[in-house]
Amino acid sequence: AMVFNYPETVTIMDEWIDHENMWIRRTAILHQLNFKDRTNPKRLFDYCKKRMNEPNFFIRKAIGWALRQYSYVDASAVIQFVKTYESELSTLSKSEALKVLKRKGKI
């Protein structure tokens, strides 16, 4: 909510995505979770790319969760992202990202 209400703080998220603390990196990935159509897709996908090779469960889950939420806004962009980075994204991230789309029969 902080970044949504105070957009000038988004640069903090740009720093946090590289933070040594995993929970802070996770917060950066998830900060747009409820932005819906106000999500910045470039930032979302850049953050996911930056962290998609991390072995940590909570980071992988966060990537999938963030992508899944954005799939409600732009399903085709999420599908394309997952296809493009299929070999680099974890199984967990991919399954979480596509969960709703599979359930709705969109893929």
C-alpha positions, 0 to 999 in steps of 0.5 A: 500500500505504501508504494500505491499511495506514495508512488515516489517510494517505488525507487525503494523497491528498486533497491530492495530487489537486490537486498541481502535479506530474502524477506526484503527481496520478497517484499519488492516482488510482491509490492504491486500485488493488489495494484491490478491495472495500475501494475507496472508490468515492466517492473514486475517482469524485471523483478521476476527475471532478476530473482527467478534463479533463486533457490529459496522457496519463498522467493519462488512462491512470491514470483508465482503469486505476483505473476498470478495476480497480474494474470487477472489483468493481462493473462497473455503477458503472463503466459508469454513471460512464463513461456519465454523463461520456462527453462529458468523459472522454477516449477513452483513459480510456473505452477503458481503463475498459471494456476488460475488460467489453468483452472479457467481453461485459458491455457 
